Amino acid sequence: MIKCVFRVRFKKEAIGLHTFVWFPTTGLLNSSCITTVFHFSFFIFTLLQASHFPLTFGKTRNMKKISFLLFAASILLFGACKNDTKKITYTLDNLQFNLEGPLFEGPNTAQVPIQLDLAKITGIPQATANQIKSVKLVSCEINAPEGQNFNPVSNVVLQLAADKVDMTEIALLNPIPQSSKSIAPQPKANELSTFFQQGNIIVLLDATLLADQEESLSYTGKLSFELEVTN
Amino acid sequence: MRRFLLATFVFLASFLLTAKSLNDPADRLLGVWEPSNGRARVKIEKIGTKYYGKIVWLKEPTDPETGKPKLDKNNPDESLRNAPLKGYRMLKDFTYKGDDEWTEGTIYDPNNGSTYSCIIKMKDANTLEIRGYIGIATFGRTDVWKRLQVPAKP
């Protein structure tokens, strides 16, 4: 019986120790939102336990005061955490994909080099690459010029390339419906933050032609990305 | 006189820049290459600062089972399994290390849909040693590719 009570009390004390030492130190030092929320939840749990077992926790008035202060601090921390990251939609518009003729049956590649201005994209002056936490392609659209369509092309693959990152497929449409004037390749769920952290990227369009042709082809593209950026 | 000097400077600068790009040792990789089995030809091109190679010719372009162009049916990405094999970018992300060696790239084997780490070594202007491996380069397989000589126009 004594052993059992001791064990229960020991667990409560351990939780209390966590609350008073681990939570304020690591919780405050670590800026990760998830960690902070985890600490916060643990803290609330401990407080609830304290209210149910007043003998094992919060014995004195001082302890209760400290608990209240920590609770208030965690609320503040939680509030600050809300503004930790923000979501931005960034659109690369009017991308000119020029496939210079003569073109051959099979995939032909058009390259569009892009220089990314992080300050402009994020709206944060002197934004750094580390502030970009996540980038996903959310939509993609390619249009044929007036009076033309995608009939010479059977499928398209869009890829991103950069100096220090491996080439990555970001969207594809296979097959292209007949007589399409505008197509919307399906974005892939790839994480693209490493590309945006580079500053310079190349958007590639691999258009698979059904037959050889002398004439050049030209399409315009629009890519929308969703970025998660820390302030 | 000033105009003459300016024109001379522009001419010399453009000549030197052109000569530099033509003599860039890394760009010697560019061209069309044929693996030892002779069943395909791969065109190596430069995108940004890296080198990529795609299949531009197949000895047997049609699938005997379907009678249609061969598809990349072993691709681990299901959405690409009905894409034609011809044109597939099988060499990716090679950077020139120096000493006639291009590293940090990958090679895709369409026969089994596997991608391997790869090193390209140029033995001479028309011969490449392509070594595909998993993990460390010691355990791998090397194939010799020959440059496809484009016949001069009459």
Interface residues (C-beta under 8 A of the other chain):
Chain A: F104 E105 G106 P107 N108 T109 Q111 P113 S154 N155 V157 A161 A162 D163 D166 M167 E169 L172 N174 P175 Q186 N200 I202 L204 D206 T208
Chain B: E45 I47 G48 T49 K50 Y52 K54 I55 V56 D77 S79 L80 N82 A83 P84 K86 G87 Y88 R89 K92 D93 T106
